[in-house]
Amino acid sequence: MKYNKIILAGGNGYLGTVLATHYKNLASQIIVLSRKPKAVDGNIKTVLWDGKTKGEWAADLNDADLLINLCGKNVNCRYTAANQREIIQSRVVPTTLLGEVIKELPSPPKLWINVTSATIYRHAEDHAQDEQTGEIGHGFSIDVCKQWEQSFFDADTPGTCKVALRMGIVLGHSDGVFPRLLNLVKLGMGGKQGNGQQYVAWIHELDAAKITEWLADHTEIDGIVNSTAPVAIKNADLMQTICKAYGMPFGLPAPKWLLEIGAKVIGTETELILKSRWVVPKRLLDAGYTFQFNDAKNAIQDILSIRL
């Protein structure tokens, strides 16, 4: 096996499943830290934790090649005061806890990746945002990312390399955003959302997983790393690409006013759809990472070929 042990904290969601599947044949042991028990699946074992207090689970982090922290309440909700507190605490508290535990371990993980969000950058339609020159935005979602990353970088873990992986929207066949977009297309509602000019910072699920592996093999790289495809795409073009790939000749658009009504009905925020996220992975490209999927057309065709 290439690796001894991989730890996925909060790894029972969509991206955690993608990562566990990716590492299944690469690591002797994959340990998922979760609040919910789950039967052992080959070399994938679930260990219970609450994300708030130290416990027996801490010993499992010893001798790990890689720790990936995926903790956080889903932001697909209304930003009420209660939800805002939970969104922040569900990210900051486990991150702080992991830092405290790692500091005390005799043999801490070689690399700790905290999966944060590319939404930390400002709404950008004028030019791409990279790790060096990108401008941090304003608003609640940005404040979440800032507190999240601060708790991560404040952790005193001298024996562990740390990367804040600013992840774009992960596109894959089993779950996440893509199946929901595809359902809109199937219903004939796969047109642009808002004015359609907002950029979507996306990444294919295979690259999302391979980037973590590549970073584990290049621990000379630390700090902030953008995890998005090199070529961003506008919302209108993305929806049109999905329509064409699926064989749907048209898709009804959803103007901003309709999205605002719909967001209230289903309990979400229009920011998740209307914010322009034009983000590029400059550090990965400069360091030589080769993307499996550079453009959205090929990524969508690949995902649909698996689904159909």
HELIX and SHEET records of a PDB file:
HELIX    1   1 TYR A   14  TYR A   23  1                                  10    
HELIX    2   2 GLU A   56  LEU A   61  5                                   6    
HELIX    3   3 ALA A   81  GLU A  104  1                                  24    
HELIX    4   4 ALA A  118  ILE A  120  5                                   3    
HELIX    5   5 PHE A  140  ASP A  154  1                                  15    
HELIX    6   6 VAL A  177  LYS A  186  1                                  10    
HELIX    7   7 GLU A  205  ALA A  216  1                                  12    
HELIX    8   8 ASN A  235  TYR A  246  1                                  12    
HELIX    9   9 LYS A  256  ILE A  266  1                                  11    
HELIX   10  10 GLU A  271  LEU A  274  1                                   4    
HELIX   11  11 LYS A  282  ALA A  287  1                                   6    
HELIX   12  12 ALA A  296  ARG A  307  1                                  12    
SHEET    1   A 7 ILE A  44  LEU A  48  0                                        
SHEET    2   A 7 ALA A  27  SER A  34  1                                        
SHEET    3   A 7 TYR A   3  ALA A   9  1                                        
SHEET    4   A 7 LEU A  66  ASN A  69  1                                        
SHEET    5   A 7 LEU A 111  SER A 117  1                                        
SHEET    6   A 7 CYS A 161  MET A 167  1                                        
SHEET    7   A 7 GLY A 223  SER A 227  1                                        
SHEET    1   B 2 ILE A 169  LEU A 171  0                                        
SHEET    2   B 2 TRP A 202  HIS A 204  1                                        
SHEET    1   C 2 TYR A 199  VAL A 200  0                                        
SHEET    2   C 2 ILE A 233  LYS A 234 -1                                        
END                                                                             
